[in-house]
Amino acid sequence: MFHKPIVIESHFCLRECAKLVKIAKETGCEIKIISNDKEGTTKSMMSLLQLELHPNKTASLFITGKNEREALQKVNKMLKRGV
């Protein structure tokens, strides 16, 4: 399991949630984000949307599964450049 604190740099809306779900499917991993005592997972796009992630908001990223390193690289790339 990978755990990494993250700072959201841009609005995290439907497109970003869909990209996160796609990364999870491609890598065979589960991706979970926790922010303000709320938890969102790639098993439920609605749970990710309900996190209300906005610029400069901090969160914790957890990745578990077969290709955790690959998933982490793809998520980092997505967060840095946007979707």
N, CA, C and O atoms as a GROMACS GRO file, in nm:
protein
  332
    1MET      N    1   0.085  -0.118   0.000
    1MET     CA    2   0.000   0.000   0.000
    1MET      C    3   0.089   0.124   0.000
    1MET      O    4   0.186   0.133   0.076
    2PHE      N    5   0.054   0.218  -0.085
    2PHE     CA    6   0.120   0.347  -0.088
    2PHE      C    7   0.030   0.449  -0.020
    2PHE      O    8  -0.092   0.448  -0.037
    3HIS      N    9   0.090   0.536   0.056
    3HIS     CA   10   0.018   0.648   0.118
    3HIS      C   11   0.098   0.773   0.090
    3HIS      O   12   0.219   0.776   0.108
    4LYS      N   13   0.029   0.878   0.046
    4LYS     CA   14   0.097   1.002   0.012
    4LYS      C   15   0.005   1.120   0.042
    4LYS      O   16  -0.109   1.121  -0.003
    5PRO      N   17   0.053   1.219   0.117
    5PRO     CA   18  -0.026   1.341   0.133
    5PRO      C   19  -0.020   1.420   0.002
    5PRO      O   20   0.086   1.428  -0.060
    6ILE      N   21  -0.132   1.479  -0.038
    6ILE     CA   22  -0.136   1.557  -0.162
    6ILE      C   23  -0.204   1.692  -0.138
    6ILE      O   24  -0.282   1.707  -0.044
    7VAL      N   25  -0.172   1.787  -0.223
    7VAL     CA   26  -0.239   1.916  -0.223
    7VAL      C   27  -0.306   1.929  -0.359
    7VAL      O   28  -0.240   1.917  -0.462
    8ILE      N   29  -0.434   1.952  -0.360
    8ILE     CA   30  -0.509   1.966  -0.484
    8ILE      C   31  -0.472   2.100  -0.548
    8ILE      O   32  -0.483   2.204  -0.484
    9GLU      N   33  -0.428   2.096  -0.674
    9GLU     CA   34  -0.383   2.218  -0.741
    9GLU      C   35  -0.491   2.283  -0.827
    9GLU      O   36  -0.484   2.403  -0.855
   10SER      N   37  -0.590   2.205  -0.869
   10SER     CA   38  -0.698   2.261  -0.950
   10SER      C   39  -0.828   2.192  -0.909
   10SER      O   40  -0.827   2.095  -0.833
   11HIS      N   41  -0.940   2.242  -0.959
   11HIS     CA   42  -1.068   2.181  -0.924
   11HIS      C   43  -1.070   2.034  -0.961
   11HIS      O   44  -1.022   1.996  -1.068
   12PHE      N   45  -1.124   1.952  -0.875
   12PHE     CA   46  -1.130   1.808  -0.894
   12PHE      C   47  -1.276   1.773  -0.917
   12PHE      O   48  -1.350   1.746  -0.822
   13CYS      N   49  -1.316   1.774  -1.042
   13CYS     CA   50  -1.458   1.755  -1.079
   13CYS      C   51  -1.478   1.619  -1.144
   13CYS      O   52  -1.396   1.528  -1.127
   14LEU      N   53  -1.586   1.605  -1.218
   14LEU     CA   54  -1.624   1.478  -1.280
   14LEU      C   55  -1.514   1.422  -1.370
   14LEU      O   56  -1.485   1.303  -1.365
   15ARG      N   57  -1.453   1.506  -1.450
   15ARG     CA   58  -1.348   1.460  -1.542
   15ARG      C   59  -1.230   1.399  -1.466
   15ARG      O   60  -1.180   1.293  -1.503
   16GLU      N   61  -1.188   1.465  -1.361
   16GLU     CA   62  -1.076   1.415  -1.282
   16GLU      C   63  -1.112   1.285  -1.209
   16GLU      O   64  -1.029   1.195  -1.199
   17CYS      N   65  -1.233   1.277  -1.160
   17CYS     CA   66  -1.279   1.154  -1.094
   17CYS      C   67  -1.281   1.038  -1.193
   17CYS      O   68  -1.238   0.927  -1.161
   18ALA      N   69  -1.330   1.064  -1.314
   18ALA     CA   70  -1.336   0.960  -1.417
   18ALA      C   71  -1.194   0.914  -1.454
   18ALA      O   72  -1.171   0.794  -1.475
   19LYS      N   73  -1.101   1.007  -1.462
   19LYS     CA   74  -0.962   0.973  -1.494
   19LYS      C   75  -0.902   0.886  -1.383
   19LYS      O   76  -0.829   0.791  -1.411
   20LEU      N   77  -0.933   0.918  -1.258
   20LEU     CA   78  -0.884   0.839  -1.145
   20LEU      C   79  -0.939   0.696  -1.150
   20LEU      O   80  -0.866   0.601  -1.125
   21VAL      N   81  -1.067   0.682  -1.183
   21VAL     CA   82  -1.128   0.550  -1.196
   21VAL      C   83  -1.061   0.473  -1.309
   21VAL      O   84  -1.036   0.353  -1.297
   22LYS      N   85  -1.033   0.541  -1.419
   22LYS     CA   86  -0.967   0.477  -1.534
   22LYS      C   87  -0.827   0.427  -1.496
   22LYS      O   88  -0.789   0.316  -1.531
   23ILE      N   89  -0.753   0.510  -1.424
   23ILE     CA   90  -0.619   0.469  -1.378
   23ILE      C   91  -0.629   0.346  -1.290
   23ILE      O   92  -0.549   0.253  -1.303
   24ALA      N   93  -0.726   0.343  -1.201
   24ALA     CA   94  -0.744   0.228  -1.111
   24ALA      C   95  -0.773   0.101  -1.191
   24ALA      O   96  -0.718  -0.005  -1.162
   25LYS      N   97  -0.859   0.112  -1.291
   25LYS     CA   98  -0.892  -0.006  -1.374
   25LYS      C   99  -0.772  -0.053  -1.455
   25LYS      O  100  -0.747  -0.173  -1.465
   26GLU      N  101  -0.698   0.042  -1.513
   26GLU     CA  102  -0.582   0.007  -1.595
   26GLU      C  103  -0.472  -0.062  -1.515
   26GLU      O  104  -0.403  -0.149  -1.567
   27THR      N  105  -0.457  -0.024  -1.390
   27THR     CA  106  -0.348  -0.077  -1.308
   27THR      C  107  -0.391  -0.189  -1.214
   27THR      O  108  -0.307  -0.250  -1.148
   28GLY      N  109  -0.520  -0.215  -1.205
   28GLY     CA  110  -0.569  -0.318  -1.114
   28GLY      C  111  -0.556  -0.278  -0.968
   28GLY      O  112  -0.537  -0.363  -0.882
   29CYS      N  113  -0.567  -0.150  -0.942
   29CYS     CA  114  -0.552  -0.098  -0.805
   29CYS      C  115  -0.680  -0.033  -0.756
   29CYS      O  116  -0.768   0.003  -0.835
   30GLU      N  117  -0.689  -0.018  -0.626
   30GLU     CA  118  -0.793   0.065  -0.566
   30GLU      C  119  -0.726   0.192  -0.520
   30GLU      O  120  -0.622   0.190  -0.454
   31ILE      N  121  -0.786   0.304  -0.555
   31ILE     CA  122  -0.733   0.434  -0.516
   31ILE      C  123  -0.834   0.499  -0.422
   31ILE      O  124  -0.953   0.508  -0.453
   32LYS      N  125  -0.784   0.543  -0.307
   32LYS     CA  126  -0.871   0.604  -0.207
   32LYS      C  127  -0.814   0.741  -0.170
   32LYS      O  128  -0.693   0.757  -0.156
   33ILE      N  129  -0.902   0.838  -0.155
   33ILE     CA  130  -0.863   0.972  -0.110
   33ILE      C  131  -0.943   1.005   0.015
   33ILE      O  132  -1.064   0.986   0.019
   34ILE      N  133  -0.874   1.055   0.117
   34ILE     CA  134  -0.940   1.097   0.240
   34ILE      C  135  -0.913   1.245   0.261
   34ILE      O  136  -0.798   1.289   0.257
   35SER      N  137  -1.019   1.321   0.282
   35SER     CA  138  -1.008   1.465   0.306
   35SER      C  139  -1.119   1.509   0.400
   35SER      O  140  -1.236   1.476   0.379
   36ASN      N  141  -1.084   1.582   0.504
   36ASN     CA  142  -1.182   1.631   0.603
   36ASN      C  143  -1.272   1.520   0.655
   36ASN      O  144  -1.394   1.536   0.660
   37ASP      N  145  -1.212   1.409   0.692
   37ASP     CA  146  -1.285   1.294   0.748
   37ASP      C  147  -1.384   1.232   0.652
   37ASP      O  148  -1.468   1.153   0.694
   38LYS      N  149  -1.375   1.264   0.523
   38LYS     CA  150  -1.457   1.199   0.420
   38LYS      C  151  -1.365   1.111   0.337
   38LYS      O  152  -1.248   1.144   0.315
   39GLU      N  153  -1.420   0.998   0.292
   39GLU     CA  154  -1.341   0.903   0.214
   39GLU      C  155  -1.406   0.881   0.078
   39GLU      O  156  -1.526   0.857   0.068
   40GLY      N  157  -1.324   0.888  -0.026
   40GLY     CA  158  -1.370   0.859  -0.161
   40GLY      C  159  -1.284   0.750  -0.220
   40GLY      O  160  -1.163   0.747  -0.198
   41THR      N  161  -1.344   0.662  -0.296
   41THR     CA  162  -1.271   0.550  -0.355
   41THR      C  163  -1.309   0.534  -0.501
   41THR      O  164  -1.416   0.576  -0.544
   42THR      N  165  -1.219   0.474  -0.578
   42THR     CA  166  -1.245   0.453  -0.719
   42THR      C  167  -1.352   0.347  -0.743
   42THR      O  168  -1.391   0.323  -0.858
   43LYS      N  169  -1.400   0.285  -0.639
   43LYS     CA  170  -1.513   0.192  -0.653
   43LYS      C  171  -1.645   0.268  -0.664
   43LYS      O  172  -1.746   0.211  -0.707
   44SER      N  173  -1.644   0.397  -0.627
   44SER     CA  174  -1.765   0.479  -0.633
   44SER      C  175  -1.728   0.622  -0.673
   44SER      O  176  -1.675   0.698  -0.593
   45MET      N  177  -1.757   0.656  -0.798
   45MET     CA  178  -1.725   0.790  -0.845
   45MET      C  179  -1.800   0.895  -0.763
   45MET      O  180  -1.748   1.004  -0.740
   46MET      N  181  -1.919   0.864  -0.719
   46MET     CA  182  -1.997   0.957  -0.637
   46MET      C  183  -1.924   0.989  -0.507
   46MET      O  184  -1.927   1.103  -0.460
   47SER      N  185  -1.860   0.890  -0.448
   47SER     CA  186  -1.787   0.915  -0.323
   47SER      C  187  -1.669   1.010  -0.347
   47SER      O  188  -1.636   1.090  -0.260
   48LEU      N  189  -1.606   1.002  -0.465
   48LEU     CA  190  -1.498   1.095  -0.499
   48LEU      C  191  -1.552   1.237  -0.517
   48LEU      O  192  -1.491   1.333  -0.471
   49LEU      N  193  -1.664   1.248  -0.585
   49LEU     CA  194  -1.724   1.380  -0.608
   49LEU      C  195  -1.767   1.446  -0.477
   49LEU      O  196  -1.758   1.568  -0.463
   50GLN      N  197  -1.812   1.367  -0.382
   50GLN     CA  198  -1.859   1.421  -0.255
   50GLN      C  199  -1.746   1.473  -0.166
   50GLN      O  200  -1.772   1.536  -0.064
   51LEU      N  201  -1.622   1.448  -0.205
   51LEU     CA  202  -1.509   1.500  -0.128
   51LEU      C  203  -1.495   1.652  -0.144
   51LEU      O  204  -1.432   1.718  -0.061
   52GLU      N  205  -1.553   1.706  -0.252
   52GLU     CA  206  -1.547   1.850  -0.279
   52GLU      C  207  -1.402   1.901  -0.273
   52GLU      O  208  -1.370   1.991  -0.196
   53LEU      N  209  -1.317   1.841  -0.356
   53LEU     CA  210  -1.177   1.879  -0.358
   53LEU      C  211  -1.158   2.005  -0.442
   53LEU      O  212  -1.191   2.007  -0.560
   54HIS      N  213  -1.106   2.108  -0.380
   54HIS     CA  214  -1.084   2.238  -0.443
   54HIS      C  215  -0.936   2.273  -0.437
   54HIS      O  216  -0.861   2.211  -0.361
   55PRO      N  217  -0.891   2.371  -0.515
   55PRO     CA  218  -0.751   2.411  -0.511
   55PRO      C  219  -0.704   2.444  -0.369
   55PRO      O  220  -0.776   2.505  -0.289
   56ASN      N  221  -0.582   2.404  -0.341
   56ASN     CA  222  -0.513   2.426  -0.213
   56ASN      C  223  -0.568   2.342  -0.098
   56ASN      O  224  -0.530   2.363   0.017
   57LYS      N  225  -0.655   2.249  -0.127
   57LYS     CA  226  -0.708   2.160  -0.024
   57LYS      C  227  -0.613   2.041  -0.010
   57LYS      O  228  -0.564   1.989  -0.110
   58THR      N  229  -0.587   1.999   0.112
   58THR     CA  230  -0.499   1.884   0.135
   58THR      C  231  -0.582   1.758   0.151
   58THR      O  232  -0.697   1.761   0.195
   59ALA      N  233  -0.520   1.646   0.115
   59ALA     CA  234  -0.587   1.517   0.124
   59ALA      C  235  -0.480   1.409   0.138
   59ALA      O  236  -0.362   1.434   0.119
   60SER      N  237  -0.524   1.290   0.172
   60SER     CA  238  -0.434   1.174   0.178
   60SER      C  239  -0.473   1.078   0.068
   60SER      O  240  -0.590   1.045   0.051
   61LEU      N  241  -0.374   1.032  -0.007
   61LEU     CA  242  -0.394   0.940  -0.119
   61LEU      C  243  -0.344   0.802  -0.077
   61LEU      O  244  -0.231   0.789  -0.028
   62PHE      N  245  -0.426   0.700  -0.096
   62PHE     CA  246  -0.390   0.561  -0.066
   62PHE      C  247  -0.410   0.479  -0.193
   62PHE      O  248  -0.513   0.490  -0.259
   63ILE      N  249  -0.310   0.396  -0.225
   63ILE     CA  250  -0.320   0.309  -0.343
   63ILE      C  251  -0.283   0.168  -0.300
   63ILE      O  252  -0.178   0.145  -0.241
   64THR      N  253  -0.371   0.072  -0.331
   64THR     CA  254  -0.343  -0.068  -0.304
   64THR      C  255  -0.376  -0.150  -0.428
   64THR      O  256  -0.471  -0.119  -0.500
   65GLY      N  257  -0.297  -0.253  -0.453
   65GLY     CA  258  -0.326  -0.340  -0.568
   65GLY      C  259  -0.200  -0.392  -0.634
   65GLY      O  260  -0.090  -0.383  -0.581
   66LYS      N  261  -0.221  -0.447  -0.754
   66LYS     CA  262  -0.114  -0.516  -0.827
   66LYS      C  263  -0.001  -0.424  -0.872
   66LYS      O  264   0.116  -0.457  -0.853
   67ASN      N  265  -0.034  -0.312  -0.930
   67ASN     CA  266   0.065  -0.223  -0.989
   67ASN      C  267   0.063  -0.086  -0.921
   67ASN      O  268   0.037   0.016  -0.984
   68GLU      N  269   0.091  -0.086  -0.792
   68GLU     CA  270   0.082   0.037  -0.713
   68GLU      C  271   0.175   0.146  -0.764
   68GLU      O  272   0.136   0.263  -0.770
   69ARG      N  273   0.296   0.109  -0.799
   69ARG     CA  274   0.393   0.210  -0.847
   69ARG      C  275   0.346   0.276  -0.976
   69ARG      O  276   0.354   0.398  -0.991
   70GLU      N  277   0.296   0.195  -1.068
   70GLU     CA  278   0.244   0.249  -1.195
   70GLU      C  279   0.126   0.342  -1.169
   70GLU      O  280   0.116   0.450  -1.227
   71ALA      N  281   0.036   0.299  -1.081
   71ALA     CA  282  -0.080   0.382  -1.047
   71ALA      C  283  -0.037   0.513  -0.984
   71ALA      O  284  -0.090   0.619  -1.018
   72LEU      N  285   0.060   0.508  -0.894
   72LEU     CA  286   0.109   0.629  -0.828
   72LEU      C  287   0.170   0.725  -0.930
   72LEU      O  288   0.146   0.846  -0.923
   73GLN      N  289   0.247   0.673  -1.023
   73GLN     CA  290   0.307   0.757  -1.127
   73GLN      C  291   0.199   0.825  -1.211
   73GLN      O  292   0.209   0.944  -1.240
   74LYS      N  293   0.097   0.749  -1.250
   74LYS     CA  294  -0.010   0.805  -1.333
   74LYS      C  295  -0.092   0.909  -1.256
   74LYS      O  296  -0.130   1.012  -1.312
   75VAL      N  297  -0.118   0.884  -1.130
   75VAL     CA  298  -0.194   0.980  -1.048
   75VAL      C  299  -0.112   1.107  -1.029
   75VAL      O  300  -0.165   1.217  -1.041
   76ASN      N  301   0.017   1.091  -0.999
   76ASN     CA  302   0.104   1.209  -0.984
   76ASN      C  303   0.105   1.292  -1.111
   76ASN      O  304   0.096   1.415  -1.106
   77LYS      N  305   0.115   1.227  -1.225
   77LYS     CA  306   0.117   1.297  -1.353
   77LYS      C  307  -0.014   1.371  -1.376
   77LYS      O  308  -0.015   1.485  -1.422
   78MET      N  309  -0.125   1.304  -1.344
   78MET     CA  310  -0.257   1.365  -1.360
   78MET      C  311  -0.272   1.487  -1.269
   78MET      O  312  -0.322   1.591  -1.313
   79LEU      N  313  -0.229   1.476  -1.145
   79LEU     CA  314  -0.243   1.586  -1.050
   79LEU      C  315  -0.154   1.705  -1.087
   79LEU      O  316  -0.191   1.820  -1.063
   80LYS      N  317  -0.040   1.679  -1.145
   80LYS     CA  318   0.054   1.787  -1.181
   80LYS      C  319   0.005   1.868  -1.301
   80LYS      O  320   0.013   1.990  -1.302
   81ARG      N  321  -0.045   1.798  -1.403
   81ARG     CA  322  -0.082   1.868  -1.527
   81ARG      C  323  -0.230   1.887  -1.546
   81ARG      O  324  -0.272   1.956  -1.638
   82GLY      N  325  -0.310   1.827  -1.458
   82GLY     CA  326  -0.455   1.831  -1.480
   82GLY      C  327  -0.490   1.724  -1.581
   82GLY      O  328  -0.404   1.648  -1.624
   83VAL      N  329  -0.616   1.717  -1.618
   83VAL     CA  330  -0.660   1.612  -1.710
   83VAL      C  331  -0.653   1.660  -1.852
   83VAL      O  332  -0.686   1.586  -1.944
   0.00000   0.00000   0.00000
